[in-house]
Amino acid sequence: MNQNPADSRIRNRFNANSSRTSTAIELEAAFASLERRGAGALVMGADPFFQVQQQQLVALAARHRIPTIYEWPEFVRVGGLVAYSADRLDGFGRKAESFTNSAFIPSVTSPPVV
């Protein structure tokens, strides 16, 4: 298979690393390690542990000066840089509004026939 030289140059500019953390102390160590390695940015995946630790994660990213992209907008609401998914709360609100408008509010297009 022939490789495009431009593809390999682009691939060489990115160094993807992953790290598993399950405690607040491990998060501290992971961010310190990213800073030591000169990480230019971080993309956070979805994990219930991260959701619970969102304020700590945002604070660590700011302290270590690592631009971070989070999965959920909740991280942005507590000071994170940017999120890459839809706002779940907004989506739930729109669905609820749509449902209540169509299910409970009758459409009045003409007077009732008596």
C-alpha positions in Angstrom: 0.0 0.0 0.0 1.4 3.4 -1.0 1.5 6.0 1.7 1.1 9.6 1.0 4.1 11.5 2.6 1.8 14.2 3.8 -0.2 11.6 5.8 2.9 10.4 7.6 3.9 14.0 8.4 0.5 14.7 9.9 0.5 11.4 11.8 4.0 12.2 13.3 2.7 15.5 14.7 0.3 13.8 16.9 1.3 11.6 19.8 -1.8 9.9 21.2 -1.5 8.6 24.7 -4.1 7.2 27.1 -4.2 6.9 30.8 -6.5 5.1 33.2 -7.3 6.9 36.4 -9.8 5.9 39.1 -8.8 8.2 42.0 -8.3 11.9 42.6 -4.6 11.3 43.3 -4.2 9.5 40.0 -5.7 12.4 38.2 -3.2 14.8 39.8 -0.4 12.4 38.7 -1.8 12.1 35.2 -1.9 15.9 34.6 1.6 16.3 36.1 2.8 13.7 33.6 1.1 15.4 30.7 2.7 18.7 31.6 6.2 17.0 31.9 5.8 15.4 28.5 4.8 18.8 27.0 1.2 17.8 26.0 -0.2 20.4 23.7 -3.8 19.4 24.4 -6.1 16.8 25.9 -9.3 15.2 24.8 -11.3 13.7 27.6 -13.4 10.6 26.9 -16.7 9.8 28.6 -16.5 8.2 31.9 -18.8 8.3 35.0 -15.7 9.0 37.2 -14.8 12.0 35.1 -18.3 13.3 35.4 -18.1 13.2 39.2 -14.6 14.8 39.2 -15.5 17.5 36.6 -14.5 20.5 38.9 -11.2 18.9 39.7 -10.5 18.0 36.1 -11.2 21.6 34.9 -9.0 23.0 37.7 -6.1 20.6 36.9 -6.3 21.5 33.2 -6.1 25.2 34.1 -3.3 24.8 36.6 -1.2 22.7 34.2 -2.1 24.9 31.3 -3.3 22.1 29.1 -6.2 23.0 26.7 -8.8 20.3 27.2 -11.8 19.3 25.2 -14.5 17.5 27.3 -17.4 15.3 26.2 -20.2 17.1 28.1 -21.1 20.8 28.2 -21.4 20.4 32.0 -17.6 20.7 32.1 -17.8 24.1 30.2 -20.4 25.3 32.7 -17.8 24.8 35.6 -15.1 26.6 33.6 -13.8 24.1 31.0 -12.6 25.2 27.6 -14.9 23.4 25.2 -17.2 20.3 24.8 -17.7 18.1 21.8 -21.2 16.8 22.3 -24.7 18.1 22.4 -26.1 19.7 25.6 -28.2 16.9 27.2 -30.1 19.3 29.4 -31.1 21.5 26.5 -32.1 18.4 24.5 -34.2 17.1 27.3 -35.9 20.4 27.7 -36.7 20.7 24.0 -38.1 17.1 24.0 -40.3 17.8 27.0 -41.5 21.1 25.5 -42.3 19.4 22.2 -44.1 16.5 24.0 -46.2 18.8 26.2 -47.1 21.1 23.3 -48.3 18.2 21.1 -49.9 16.0 23.8 -51.7 18.4 26.1 -52.4 21.6 24.2 -55.1 21.1 21.6 -54.6 22.7 18.3 -57.1 25.4 17.7 -57.4 25.9 14.0 -61.2 26.1 13.7 -64.1 26.5 16.1 -65.6 23.3 17.5 -68.5 21.8 15.5 -71.6 21.7 17.6 
